[in-house]
């Protein structure tokens, strides 16, 4: 009687420790990180590191859209994975919604059309303004542009955005040939990469291992009490 009572008493603990018998696996939904994957949010910027949300809030914007960065500053763009690709394409203030022409053998940076990735630039010349836009059809004409070290007068960020909005529906469709590293004034040294892939997997595996070991330990206790009685 004693061993049977102990066994029954410990069964809820076994269920909680092993999701196969209880908890999320017993009719309850497992916790999901799909929301974070679908719309990653850029973490706060720090000294030497600026983070920018692409299509923040589902809108045709970069947030922040205009930043000031000294040489050596890293600027990382966080792309959502919401079914609509975007790009960070270096542009020319005098020719909005078009890629900047090569200068002294250097081409402008271009993330290519992407979803659910990060793309990082390294500022190499903080004495010149750097303009960029999204080349997904119609997005630049809707004002989806940004700038780095834009001046406060003349070719300002606001003037850059106004020029893009003026292009509007007459924006030309640009062919996407994938990512382009390099850049003028800011350099991409690597192509876009997926974010958060390994950490999520290791966390899930660790939780499963803990549940399995806990269940095994409790099962051993139950067995010992049963045979001792």
N, C-alpha and C positions, 0 to 999 in steps of 0.2 A: 504493500500500500504506500509506504513512504517513498519508494523509488518511483512509483507511478505518479505520485503527486508532484514530486520534484520535476519529473520529465515534463508534465503538463505545464508547470509553472515556467519552465525555461523555454518552451516552444515560442512564445512571442519574441523572446530575445533572439532566437535563431532566425525568425522571420525578418526582424529588423536588420540583422547583420548581413543577411544574404538576400539581395533584391529578387532572386529567382523565386523565393517563397513569400515575399512580402514587400512592403514599401512601394517603390516605383514600379516593380515588376508585377505587382499584384493588383492590377486594375487601375493604378494611379499613373499619371503621366510622368515620364522622366524629365528632369530639368533640361532645358535646351538653350544653346547659345546662338540659335539661328538668327535672332534679332540683331545681336552684335555683329554677326558675320554679314548680314544683309545690309547694314548701314553703320559701318565703323565710324566712330567719332574720334577726331584727332585729340590726343592728350594735350594738356596745357604746354605752351612753349616754355623753354628754359633758356638759360644763358648759352648762346652758341647754337641753339636748336629752335627753329621755328616750325610749327606744325600747322598745316592748312587743310581744311575740309573741302573736298571737291563736291559740288552740288549739295551744299549744306542744307539740311531740312527739306531735301527734295526739290530745291529751287535751282535755277540756272545761275548760280553764283559760286565764287570761291570765298571762303571765310577763314581768316581775314583776306580781303581782296588786294590790299596794298600794304606792304611791309617794308621796313627799313632794316637792312642787314649789312654788317661789315664783312670784310674778307675773312674767309674761313667758316662763316656761318653755314650750317646745314639747314636746308629748307625741305621738309618732307610733306608730300601731298598724299592725303588719304582718300582713296576712291571708294565710293559705295558699291555694293553689289545688289542693285535694285532693278536689274533688267534693262538699264539704259547706259551705254558706255559713254565715257567722257575722255578728254585728253588735256594735257598740259603742253601746249605747243608754243614755242617762242615766236613772237610776232614783231612786226615793224610798225612803229607809231604812225608813220606816213602811209602805210598800206594795211589798214585794219582788216582783221580776219584772214590774213594771208601769212604764211610762214616767212620769217626773216630770210633774206638772201645771205649766202655765205660771205664772210668777210675774212680776208687774208687766209683763205683756206679752211676757216672754221665755220661749220654749219650750226644752225640753231638747235637747241635741244627739242625733243619731242617724245612724250611718253607713248605715243600711239593711243588708239582707242582702247580703254581699259575698264575693268570692273573688279572690285574687291582686292586691289593691290595698293602698294605704296611706291612712290617715286620720289627720289631725293636729288636735290641740286646742292652744289657747293659753290658759294659765292666767291668769285675770283677777281672781280673788278668792281668795287663798290663806288666807283666814280662815274659810272654810267647807269642810266635807267634800263631796266629789263622789263619787257612787256610780254605777256603770254595770254593765250586764249584757248577755249575749247573748240576743236575742229569738227565735232559731231555736227552734221547738217542742221542749220538754223540756230545753233546755240550761241555762237559769237554774235550774230545779229540780234539776239535777245539780250545781249549785254553780259554774257558769261566770259569776262576777261579779268585779268589781274596784273599786278605790277610789283616790281622790287626796286626800291630806291628811286621811285618816281619823284621828280622835283615838285616843289610846292607852287611853282608858277610855270606858265608855258605848257610843256608837255606833261601835264599832271595826270594822275590816275583818272580823275573825273573826265578830263578831256579825252583820254584814251577810250573810256567806256562810252562817252557820247559819240565818238567816231564810229565805234562798233554798232551802236544802236542806229546810227544813220545808215549804215549798210543794210540793216534790217533784212527783209525778205529777199533782197537781191544778192545775199551772201552766196558765194560760189562753193559748190561741193568739192571738198578736197579728198583725194585718194589717201587711204591709210596704208602705209607700207610698213607698219610696225614701229617699234621704238627706235629713236635715234639718240645715241649718247653724244657727249660733247656739249657745246653751247658757247654763247658769246656773253661774257660778263658773269655767267653762272654755268657750271658744268655738271652734267649728269655723267657719272663714271660707271654706272651700272643701269641695266634695264629694270623696269618695274618688277617687284617681287611680291608674292602673296604674304599676307601678314597673319601672325597668330596661329599658324598651322601646327607647329610642334608642341607649343605649350598646352593647347587644349587637349591634344592626344595624350600627353604624359599625365595630365591631371586626371583624365578619365580612367586611364590604366591604373593609376595609384589608388583611386577610389575602389575599383573592382578588386584589386589585390587585398586591400584592407578588409573588405566585406567577406571575401573568401576565407581569409585567415581567421577572422573573428568567428565565423560560422563553424570552422573546423575546431577551434578551441572550445566553444560551447558544447559542440557535439561530444567532444572528449569528456567533458565534465559530466554530461548526462549519462554517458556510457559507464563511467566509473561509479557513479552513484547507484546505477541500476544493478551492477554486478556485486557491489559491496553490500547491498541490502539483503 
